Structures are given as C-alpha cells and as structure tokens.
Amino acid sequence: MPVISAAIDPITRIEGHLKINVNIDTVNGVQQVVDAWSQGTLFRGFEKILEGRDPRDAPIITSRICGVCPTAHGKAAALALDNAFGVTISEPARLLRNLVHAACFVESDILHFYLLSLPDYIRGPEMAPWLPGLDVGTRLDRRTEEGLRGHYLQAVALRRKAHEMGAIYGGKLPHTPGFIAGGFTAVSSAENKTAFQALLDELTAFVRDVYIPDAQVLASLYDEYFSIGKGYGNLISFGVFRQSVGGASTLFAKGRFVDGMAGVQPLDVAQISEYVTHSWYADSANNQHPSVADTVAQHPKHDAYSWLKAPRYSGANYECGPLSRMTINGDYTNGVSVMDRHLARAHECLKILTAMQGWLAALPVGVSAFTPPTLPRNAVGVGLTEAPRGALGHWLHIEDNVIQRYQVITPTCWNCSPRDEAGQRGPLEQALVGTPVARADQPVEVLRVVHSFDPCLDCATHVMCAGAATQRLELWQPPR
C-alpha cells in the first residue's frame, strides 16, 4: 500500500489556525503516522506593533495576543516592566496577580477538556456545529456518553463563571487592564472577597466532583492513549504563581524534565534560542536568543512551511504545559502521553483552586496594590511565567523611553514548532509519529494527539488571509 499524504486544514476546536500534514503508512501490519508537519498559517506581528511605543502600553497590547490566555501575556509584560524598571511589587499586588491569573487557568482547563477535546471521544447531538464531524466510534455506552454530554453543557456555564470570578478583580475578562508595571489596578473590598469566594467554591466543587472523575473515566476507556503521543518526552516550565513578592518560590517550580535522566534539571534561560530555517522569517534571525532577536517576515521562502518559529533549549526540543508543570513539580509521575496530558491538567486545576483559597483569605481589604515605578530612559527586562498551555516569555528592550525591541515566545511555539536547522521535528510533530490511524479519511486519532497539547495559534500567529474558513482533508506534498 503506498504512503498516504494528507492534511487537516484548519484544525478546529483550538484557538487560531493550524494545519497538520501527515504521511500515513503500514508498519508491522499497523497503519500509522510515519511523518508529520505542523504548520502555523498566520503571521504574528505583535512584536512589531509594540516598537516605538511607551513601555507601559505593553501589558494592555500584549493581552490582546489571545482571548483565552490574556492574563498570561499581561502578567508576562508586567513582569518584564517590573524587571526593567527595578520595582518590587507589594504583597496585595502579588495576591491579586495570582488570583486573576489563576482564574484564567481554571477557565482554560474547563474549556479545553469539555469543549475542545471531549468531542474527539463522544458523539455530539445530530446538529450543527457538531455536524459534519469525524467518526469517533462507539466505545462509550449510552449512559456514559449522555453523562459526558450533560457535563459538556454544564462546563459552558462554569467556564463563564471562572471568567466572572477573575473579572471581580481584573475589571473584565478577557483582556483585563489589571496587570500594570508596579502591581495591579484593583483594591479589594469585603464585598469583592465574598463574591469571589462564592464562585471559587462552586468551581472547586465542579472540578473535584465532575471534571476529575470525567477525565479518569475517559482515560480508563481509552487506555491505549497512555502509549500514544509521547514525542521526545522532554518537559520545561518557567514556574508560576509566586509564593512571595520576590518570587523565590512558586506554586509550580521552574525547571526541566529530560527523558531518560533522573530528577529535575536546572533551567538557564540563556540557553534558549529560536530557529527559523523552516519558518517564514529572514535567516538573519536564525539561532538567536530572544533578547536580541528580531521578527522579520520573509514569504515565500525555500523549505519554509510555518509562521511559527522553532524555540529550542540547548538545541533540544521541549514540551510545555500542565503535564510539564505537574511533572517538574513532582505532582504527577505517570508518564508523557495523550491521556497523561488530560489527567495532569485536571489535577493541576484542582491544585490551583486550592491555592486560590489561601491567596483570597490573605488578601487585605482596602489596600492599594500599586507601587509607582519610574520609567527608565534605557533598560532591558524579561518576564517569565506560565500560560495555561505552558512556558511564556516576554523580552523587552527600552531605548530613549520607548520600546526598541520586543520578543515573545509562546507555549504553542514550543509545542507546535516546525523543524529546526538540524532537521529535528517539533514536539507535536514528533508526538504524532507512530499514531495508529484506522481510516486515513477519518483521522480522529491525529486530532486526539493534537488536541491533547491544547494548541493556541492565536498566541503563536497573527494576521489572517482569506480562504481557510472550513476544515478539509486533502492530498499534500511534503517539502523535499
């Protein structure tokens, strides 16, 4: 049987636009993916938008990079400004930043499992937007499937309540204006705390009593997915949710988990570089640290196939996200796979909600969370945090009181990157290799692997051309 080259374009039920190209062949009697290409189809231009602007605009502008994880970008930008301005935030600012950022994590986790991934395993109602869709099979009995569909609808409301909870202090979500250099804009009242507490308790009960059991049921019914989608097995985390104003300790630790090595390895941000050999950017930006790199689009370009750059740590591929954070933190030790990503995310969500109870209890009433900073004429800064999908970094260079250079490396650039100059596949590309595919014209197995990473191409790429509004399967010729 000849190799089948096919593409799913765009991948739906993610944030943004992603095209996945795969080669399918029979290996040892099993039809499976033998090669894969992850293609971000939109250009990211936020770095260029920021040039020449007042640095204090960065949290407001960068939070517009994505509607699902805006707090992560607002927080990363605020951290970069704190670093550049030399300001230490107050304890109320730390607590408020944690609470609003954490609310976004909870909202995103519920969204991902129920609305974005679960439809790969259960049949939806016989109506739009669930139809047309791929054949997900009939493994679940009727009672289990109906229960999960009911929780799907419940999750829509709970996701909204997570946004409402974050908006109590964030002002609004998405795109809160709360994250600013020197702290946070809100001042808590007793009424704010009461309202926040009520929503926090409701969300905690849902995650503990519904979300985690549902993830466990799915894992038990599709246990072969503990052996599918591993990829390189290397994990990275920048750390998130400061436990003190100085940030010496975080709820989730920074570090690296290297497949085949014992223990958590240290993280040296100086070892990060981005490759553009197979990306539509000028080669002058190849293999550069983000603190000195530029974003120079070049399309068309020979052998390039994605608008995503290819971040690497000491030249190696690393996956990021909830599984990375939970593994590096020692909270999850089962392995790296499709189902491990789902289970780690569910348990992480409860861990975050539990921590939020303590942060809310410690939040003082009527106390300012802002320390006025002084804008430097020339400075550099870096803001490292975690978005729901993983490691996020903002690098800032101020010259003559304005932004001279700005660089962002998003989690999806780590996870969904194209090949680098050594020809190494990106983490998602590698994770797809070996995935069994029952029917090449109905590759739901490919979607299950892709969705387990929870790609956010809104974060990774921007500026859209017309013509890619509907999902399609097509023949595809890989780059030579």
C-alpha positions in Angstrom: 0.0 0.0 0.0 1.5 3.4 -1.0 2.2 6.1 1.6 -0.8 8.4 2.0 0.0 12.1 2.4 -2.9 14.0 3.8 -3.6 17.3 5.6 -6.2 18.5 8.0 -6.7 22.3 7.4 -7.5 24.0 9.6 -7.5 22.0 12.8 -10.7 23.0 14.5 -11.5 23.3 18.2 -8.3 25.1 19.0 -7.6 28.8 19.4 -6.4 30.1 16.0 -5.4 28.4 12.7 -3.3 25.3 12.5 -2.7 22.9 9.6 -1.4 19.4 10.2 0.2 17.4 7.4 0.9 13.7 7.9 2.3 10.8 6.0 0.5 7.5 6.8 1.9 4.1 6.0 1.6 0.5 7.3 4.4 -0.5 9.7 4.4 -4.1 11.2 0.8 -4.5 10.0 -0.4 -1.3 11.6 -1.5 1.8 9.6 0.1 4.7 11.4 1.6 8.2 11.0 5.2 7.9 9.8 5.9 11.7 9.5 4.2 14.9 10.3 4.5 18.7 9.7 2.9 21.3 11.9 2.1 24.5 10.1 1.0 27.8 11.7 -0.8 29.6 8.9 -0.9 33.2 10.2 1.8 35.8 10.8 2.4 37.1 14.3 3.1 40.9 14.3 2.6 42.0 17.9 6.4 42.5 18.4 6.4 45.0 15.5 3.2 46.7 16.8 5.0 47.4 20.1 8.1 49.1 18.6 8.3 52.8 19.3 5.5 52.7 22.0 5.6 53.7 25.6 6.7 50.5 27.5 3.8 50.9 29.9 1.5 50.1 27.0 2.9 46.5 26.7 0.6 44.7 29.2 -2.5 46.2 27.5 -1.4 45.5 24.0 0.1 42.0 24.6 -3.0 40.8 26.4 -4.8 41.1 23.1 -2.5 38.4 21.7 -5.0 35.9 22.8 -8.6 35.8 24.2 -8.1 32.6 26.1 -4.9 33.4 28.0 -4.8 37.2 28.0 -3.8 37.3 31.7 -0.6 35.3 30.9 0.6 37.9 28.4 -0.5 40.8 30.6 1.4 39.3 33.5 4.5 38.5 31.5 4.6 42.0 30.2 4.1 43.4 33.7 6.9 41.2 35.0 9.2 42.4 32.2 8.4 46.0 33.1 9.0 45.4 36.8 12.3 43.9 35.9 13.3 46.7 33.6 12.1 49.4 36.0 13.6 47.8 39.0 10.4 47.9 41.0 9.3 45.3 43.6 5.6 44.8 43.9 3.6 44.7 47.1 2.0 41.7 48.8 -1.5 42.7 47.7 -0.3 43.0 44.2 1.2 39.5 44.3 -2.1 38.1 45.6 -4.2 39.9 43.1 -2.0 38.9 40.2 -2.1 35.3 41.3 -5.9 35.3 41.8 -6.8 36.8 38.4 -4.1 34.7 36.5 -5.3 31.6 38.3 -9.0 32.3 37.3 -7.9 32.3 33.7 -6.2 28.9 34.2 -9.4 27.4 35.6 -11.4 28.8 32.8 -9.0 27.5 30.2 -8.7 24.0 31.7 -12.5 23.5 31.7 -12.7 24.9 28.2 -10.0 22.5 27.0 -11.3 19.3 28.3 -15.0 19.7 27.7 -15.3 21.9 24.7 -12.1 21.3 22.7 -11.0 17.7 23.4 -14.0 15.7 24.6 -15.8 15.8 21.2 -12.9 13.7 19.9 -14.3 10.8 22.0 -18.0 11.3 22.3 -20.7 11.8 19.7 -22.4 15.2 19.9 -26.0 16.0 19.1 -27.1 15.3 15.5 -27.0 19.0 14.6 -24.6 21.9 13.8 -22.0 22.7 15.0 -21.3 19.1 15.9 -22.0 18.0 12.3 -20.3 17.3 10.0 -17.6 15.7 12.0 -15.2 12.8 12.1 -16.3 9.3 13.2 -15.3 9.0 16.9 -16.5 5.4 17.2 -19.0 3.8 19.7 -16.7 2.8 22.6 -18.7 4.6 25.2 -22.0 3.1 26.4 -25.1 5.3 26.1 -25.3 6.3 29.8 -21.6 7.3 30.0 -21.9 9.3 26.7 -25.1 11.1 27.8 -23.5 11.9 31.2 -20.4 13.5 29.5 -22.6 15.4 27.1 -24.5 16.8 30.1 -21.3 17.8 31.7 -20.2 19.5 28.4 -23.2 21.8 28.7 -22.5 22.4 32.4 -19.0 23.3 31.6 -20.1 26.1 29.3 -21.7 27.8 32.3 -18.8 27.0 34.7 -16.3 28.4 32.2 -18.3 31.6 32.2 -18.3 31.8 36.0 -14.5 31.4 36.0 -14.3 34.5 33.8 -16.8 36.3 36.1 -14.6 35.4 39.1 -11.5 36.8 37.5 -13.3 39.9 36.4 -14.2 40.8 40.0 -10.6 42.0 40.4 -9.5 42.1 36.8 -12.2 44.6 35.8 -13.1 42.4 32.8 -12.1 39.2 31.2 -10.7 38.6 28.7 -8.2 41.4 28.2 -8.1 42.7 31.8 -6.4 46.0 32.3 -5.4 44.9 35.8 -1.7 43.9 35.2 0.5 47.0 35.2 4.1 47.9 35.9 4.5 48.1 39.7 1.5 46.0 40.6 -2.2 45.7 40.0 -5.1 48.2 39.5 -7.7 46.7 41.9 -8.3 47.5 45.5 -10.3 44.7 47.2 -13.5 45.3 49.2 -15.2 42.9 51.6 -18.0 42.5 49.0 -15.4 41.6 46.4 -14.0 38.8 48.6 -17.4 37.4 49.3 -18.4 37.3 45.7 -15.1 35.8 44.6 -15.3 33.2 47.4 -18.8 32.0 46.3 -17.6 31.4 42.7 -14.4 29.8 43.9 -16.3 27.3 46.0 -18.7 26.4 43.1 -15.8 25.9 40.7 -13.8 23.9 43.2 -16.7 21.5 43.6 -17.2 21.1 39.9 -13.5 20.3 39.2 -13.3 17.9 42.2 -16.6 16.1 41.7 -17.1 16.3 37.9 -14.1 17.2 35.9 -11.5 14.9 37.5 -13.9 11.9 37.5 -14.7 12.5 33.9 -11.1 12.7 32.9 -10.4 9.4 34.8 -13.4 7.7 33.0 -12.1 8.8 29.6 -8.6 7.6 30.5 -9.9 4.2 31.6 -11.9 3.7 28.4 -9.1 4.9 26.1 -6.2 3.5 28.0 -4.2 2.8 24.8 -3.6 6.6 24.7 -1.2 6.2 27.6 1.1 4.8 24.9 0.4 7.3 22.2 1.7 10.8 21.7 4.8 10.8 23.9 7.1 12.6 21.4 10.5 13.5 22.8 9.5 13.2 26.5 11.4 16.4 27.4 9.4 18.9 29.6 10.0 22.5 30.5 8.5 25.0 32.9 9.3 28.6 33.7 7.4 28.5 37.1 4.2 30.3 38.0 2.2 31.8 40.9 4.7 33.4 43.2 4.6 32.4 46.9 6.4 35.6 47.9 6.9 39.1 46.4 10.4 38.3 45.4 9.3 35.2 43.5 12.0 32.9 45.1 9.4 30.1 45.4 6.4 29.4 43.1 3.4 27.1 43.3 4.8 25.4 40.2 8.5 25.3 40.1 10.7 26.2 37.1 13.0 23.5 35.7 13.4 20.8 33.1 12.5 17.1 32.9 14.8 15.3 30.5 13.6 12.0 29.2 16.0 9.2 30.4 17.5 11.4 33.2 16.7 11.2 36.9 15.4 14.2 38.7 14.5 17.7 37.7 17.3 19.6 35.8 18.0 23.3 36.3 16.7 26.0 33.9 19.1 28.5 32.3 17.2 31.0 30.2 20.4 31.9 28.4 20.2 28.5 26.7 17.0 29.3 24.8 17.2 30.2 21.1 14.8 30.3 18.2 15.4 28.7 14.8 13.7 29.9 11.6 15.3 27.6 9.0 11.8 26.2 8.1 9.8 29.3 9.2 8.8 32.3 7.0 11.3 34.6 8.6 14.6 36.0 7.4 17.6 33.7 8.2 19.3 36.7 9.8 17.2 35.9 12.9 18.2 32.2 13.0 19.5 30.6 16.2 19.3 33.8 18.2 18.4 34.4 21.9 15.0 36.2 22.1 16.7 39.1 23.9 18.5 40.1 20.7 16.3 38.6 18.0 14.0 40.4 15.6 10.8 39.4 13.8 11.5 39.9 10.0 8.9 38.2 7.9 10.0 36.5 4.6 7.4 34.9 2.5 7.8 32.9 0.3 11.0 31.2 1.5 12.5 27.9 0.3 11.9 24.9 2.5 9.8 27.0 5.0 6.3 25.9 5.9 5.2 27.7 9.0 4.8 31.1 10.6 5.9 29.6 13.9 9.5 29.9 14.9 11.2 26.9 16.5 12.3 27.5 20.1 14.9 25.1 21.5 16.8 24.7 24.8 20.5 24.0 24.1 19.3 22.8 20.7 16.9 20.2 22.1 13.1 20.0 21.9 10.9 20.5 25.0 7.2 20.2 25.5 5.4 22.6 27.9 2.0 22.8 29.5 0.2 21.3 32.5 1.9 17.9 32.3 5.3 19.7 32.3 4.4 21.8 35.3 2.9 18.9 37.3 5.8 16.5 36.4 8.5 19.0 37.3 6.7 19.9 40.5 6.5 16.2 41.5 2.7 16.2 41.5 2.3 13.9 38.5 4.7 11.0 37.7 2.8 8.6 35.4 4.5 9.5 32.1 4.1 11.5 28.9 1.2 10.7 26.6 -2.2 11.9 25.3 -4.0 10.7 28.4 -1.3 11.9 30.8 -1.8 15.4 29.5 -5.5 15.3 30.2 -5.1 13.8 33.7 -2.3 16.2 34.7 -4.4 19.2 33.6 -7.4 18.1 35.6 -5.4 17.5 38.8 -3.5 20.8 38.2 -6.8 22.7 38.0 -7.8 21.4 41.5 -4.3 22.3 42.9 -4.7 25.8 41.6 -8.2 26.2 43.0 -7.0 25.0 46.4 -4.1 27.5 46.4 -6.6 30.3 45.4 -8.4 29.7 48.7 -5.3 30.7 50.6 -4.5 33.7 48.4 -8.0 35.0 48.8 -8.0 34.6 52.5 -4.7 36.5 52.8 -5.9 39.4 50.5 -6.3 42.6 52.6 -9.3 44.8 52.2 -8.9 48.5 51.1 -5.2 48.3 50.5 -3.6 49.6 47.3 -1.7 47.1 45.1 0.3 49.6 43.2 3.9 50.8 43.7 4.6 53.8 41.3 7.6 53.0 39.1 10.0 55.4 37.4 10.3 55.0 33.6 14.0 54.5 32.7 15.4 56.1 29.6 17.2 52.9 28.6 16.7 49.4 30.1 16.2 45.7 29.3 13.8 43.4 31.0 12.4 39.8 30.9 9.1 38.4 32.1 8.8 34.7 32.5 5.6 33.0 33.6 3.3 30.2 32.5 0.2 30.4 30.4 -2.4 27.6 30.8 -0.6 26.0 27.8 2.9 26.3 29.2 6.1 28.4 29.3 5.7 32.0 28.2 8.5 34.6 27.9 8.5 38.3 27.1 11.8 40.1 26.4 11.9 43.9 26.3 14.5 46.5 25.2 13.8 50.1 26.0 15.8 52.9 24.3 15.1 56.6 24.6 12.0 55.9 26.8 10.3 53.8 24.1 10.2 50.1 23.2 13.1 49.5 20.8 12.7 45.7 20.6 10.1 43.2 22.0 10.1 39.4 21.6 7.5 36.8 22.7 7.9 33.1 22.9 4.6 31.4 23.4 3.8 27.9 24.7 2.4 26.9 21.3 5.7 27.9 19.6 7.4 25.4 21.8 4.9 22.7 21.3 3.9 23.2 17.6 7.1 24.4 16.2 8.4 23.3 12.8 11.7 21.6 12.2 14.9 23.4 13.1 18.2 23.7 11.2 19.2 20.2 12.3 16.0 18.8 10.8 14.5 17.9 14.2 10.8 17.8 14.2 8.9 20.0 16.7 7.4 18.3 19.8 3.9 17.9 18.3 5.3 16.7 15.0 7.3 14.0 16.9 4.3 13.1 19.1 2.2 12.3 16.0 4.8 9.9 14.6 3.6 6.3 15.4 0.0 7.3 16.0 -2.3 4.4 14.7 -4.9 5.6 12.2 -7.8 3.3 11.4 -9.0 5.3 8.4 -6.9 7.8 6.6 -10.0 9.7 5.5 -11.3 9.9 9.2 -8.1 10.6 11.2 -9.7 11.3 14.5 -6.6 9.7 16.2 -4.5 12.5 14.8 -6.9 15.1 16.3 -6.7 13.4 19.7 -3.0 13.8 19.8 -3.1 17.4 18.6 -5.8 18.5 21.0 -4.0 17.0 24.0 -1.5 19.8 23.6 -4.3 22.4 23.5 -2.6 24.5 20.8 -3.2 28.2 20.8 -2.3 29.6 17.4 -3.9 32.9 18.4 -0.8 33.3 20.7 1.6 31.9 18.2 0.5 33.6 15.0 -1.5 36.6 13.8 -2.9 38.4 10.8 -5.1 36.3 8.6 -5.5 35.9 4.9 -8.9 34.9 3.5 -9.6 31.4 2.2 -9.2 29.0 5.2 -12.6 29.1 6.8 -13.6 25.4 6.7 -11.9 22.2 7.7 -10.9 20.0 4.9 -8.9 16.8 4.2 -6.6 17.0 1.2 -3.7 15.4 -0.5 -0.4 17.1 0.4 3.1 17.0 -0.8 5.7 17.3 2.0 8.7 19.6 1.5 11.7 17.9 -0.1 
